[in-house]
Amino acid sequence: KGAIPHLINLIDSPGHVDFSSEVTAALRITDGAMVVVDCIEGCAVQTETVLRQALQERVRPCLFVNKVDRCILELQMEAEDMYSRFRNAIENVNVIIATYNDSLMGDVQVQPEKGTVAFGSGLHGWGFTTERFAKIYAQKMGVEKEKMMQRMWGDSFFNAKKKVWTNVQQPEGCTEPLQRAFCQFIMGPINQLMRAIMNDDKEKYEKMMGTLGIVLKGDEKALTGKPLMKRTMQIWINAADTLLAMIVTKLPSPRTAQKYRVENLYEGPMDDAAAQGIRSCDPAGPLMMYVSKMVPTSDKGRFYAFGRVFSGTIATGQKVRIQGPYYKPGSKEDLHVKNIQRTVLMMGRTTEQIQDVPCGNTVALVGVDQYILKSGTITTLEDAHNIADMKYSVSPVVKVAVKAKDGKDLPKLVEGLKKLSKSDPLVVCTTEESGEHVIAGCGELHVEICLKDLKDEYAQCDFIVSDPVVSYRETVAEESNQTCLAKSPNKHNRIYMQARPLEDGLAEVIDEGKIGPRDDPKVRTKVLSEEYGWDKDLTKKIWCFGPDTAGPNLMVDTCKGVQYLNEIKDSCNAAMQWATKEGVLAEENMRGIVFELTDVVMHADAIHRGGGQIIPTCRRVMYAAELTASPKLLEPVYLVEIQAPEGALGGIYSVMNQKRGIVFEEMQRPGTPMYNVKCYLPVVESFGFTATLRAATSGQAFPQCVFDHWDMLGADPLDPGSQSGKIICDIRKRKGIKDFVQPLNEYEDRL
């Protein structure tokens, strides 16, 4: 056949939980992912998060089992033990994959016999798949490679006396059990070679090198011990070759991947020109490109827009439409028509200027950074819809306020904040009404790193940082105990409304985007009526979701026979967005509330029921409905996974008790003295948590926090003495509004 060159765009993303937004940004513009798992520790919280994101984006995973050298040298394990270790790690990954599997992608489980799992050591630079060894042995034994790969994993044993394969460990006529094929043909030689070199058994390893065809050149002959072992393994089974082969043969090309990814990627109809272009990945088609990240350049304050071309070809000097996330086809909002100054390729640490880039490749654009905030769609079609925005698995819940130390540095700081919010896909920088500049990130570490970037890179001035603050959500616990009424300022319109909580689990589903305003109404009706017990007629009367038109609050119309109701629908939706963004308790977002519009009395004359009359009224009645439905605060909760030896467990429990944490699982890792402890920890308590924990366990415990869910605070928020009441007073003081929640008669009118 001859060699075929392959072009691979590789994006590396950090593994820490706090940076899972970087992972999301990378997954959007790739088609395959290589997940790295530690063979000794197995699956971490992070592995699950990353795999879940990959499968939601329909990115095909393959696995690399790392740190095998530790099994051989440090733990001196037997081959059979290693096999069970590896099998355990792979099974855990497959459980996660099966949980989030998407039927359109087919079977994406990773299996060594299919060649989708590689083993090796990243530190020493060697690695192998069963395919690699199967090739060698298939030639020796004269069978097909595929057949040999099946035998290299699982229960298959080679009986050397009879020269036959069996699947029984100890067949008749054998005095002792046979070695598993994986152990005998793969781990055996690797073990022997590595140990022979480390024990300096010269004749043994030189003989092995001869038979394996490893040739050392020049200076390498003088090496001994560990450097020699590293070099030998790199020549024999090089990690780069192994991984390259696995990526090329097992992960899909853009042509195949975009066929099944187009539904997730494109928001518009599946049969228009843009969708067809993405589906066929046609370089001559219309241009569709998604920018998923802004990369800072060596010029201060300028960014490359980095993304992937899904259809068509992007060229220097081309005139394109830059569509932000709020763009709707046919409108001018969030749309810029500009020329691209340069297209460059990102090659490691250097950038290479290039004339044009066809679809299926990643590219960085120069000169469009002023028009894109964090992500956007670039196209040449007039009627193209956007490529869907990315769904992040974490939400920014930790906030700090910054203010300039020296008054004259304020413009620098404001400029710096703009650049910061560009550079990180998840950070939210806002200005409060009290004039504070607030930076929100998804964890302590994340915020810390953003502040460091801001100080050294973007603002380059000193500023004072407040203590971290946590964002809460407001919700209701039961149905309103009365129907609330509000009259418009001109006393001609009356709106009646009630509030009730959303069903359990529905808010999370809306957050994930499985139910939303853009859904097919029939599908939404089916899900709501079958899984959550909604009335079918009611599901068709959902007016809107809020805040930001897609949040976990609903407004439903339950009126009977009201005329002109549709005329005030837009005004009510606007009021809903406003009210759910700033709730009545502490002006925090609402979550999990259904507002039922029970009745509307309107003036017959259209001039008396404009937006100016309806919007404030509707917002007031929503606040009243929230207050009558026993309002509650929700606080964010982290899932913490702690790895620690047995002796440190006592310290973990005592820290958790101080911090209102709940330990809900502790598991000993098979074959090690280490424990895996999982617990829930309120985000408020997590500041300085790592430091406290390390102090209590003398540095033996290693925690990882990831945002998990919202938890209701039991106390009554309307009582200033209770825990929730105190929190609300603090938030209101910080925002510079009246200290206490206003009484109901502020919002509700009498008939």
ABEGO torsion letter per residue (X at the ends): XEBBBBBBBBBBBBABAAAAAAAAAAAAABABBBBBBBAAAEBBAAAAAAAAAAAAAGBBBBBBBBGAAAAAAAAGBBAAAAAAAAAAAAAAAAAAAAAABBAAAEBABBBAAAGABBBEBAAAGBBBBAAAAAAAAAAAAGBBAAAAAAAABEBBBBBAAAGBBBABABBBGBABBBBBAAAAAAAAAAAAAAAAAAAGBAAAAAAAAAAAGBBBBEAAAABBEAAAAAAAAAAABBAAAAAAAAAAAABBBAAAAAAAAAAAABABBAABAAAAAAAAGBAABBBBBBBABBBBBABBGBBBBBBBBABEBBBBGBBBBBBBAABBBGBABGBBBBBBABBBBBBEABBBBBABBBBGBBBBBBGAAAABAABBBBBABAABBBBBBBBBABBBABBBBBBBABAAAAAAAAAAAAAAAAABAABBBBBBAAGBBBBBBABAAAAAAAAAAAAAAAAGBBBBBBBBBBBBBBBBABBBABBBBBBBAAGABBBBBBBBBBBBGAAAAAAAGABBAABBAAAAAAAAAAAAGBBAAAAAABABBOBGGABABBBBBABBGBBGAAAAAAAAAAAAAAAAABBAAAGBBBBGBBBBBABBBBBABAAAABAAAAAAAAAAAAAAAAAAAGBBBBBBBBBBBBBBBAAAAAAAAAAAAAAGBBBABBBBBBGBABBBBBBBBBAAAABGAAAAAAAAAGGABBBBBBBABBBBBABBAABAABAAAAAAAAAAAAAGBBABBBBAAAABBBX
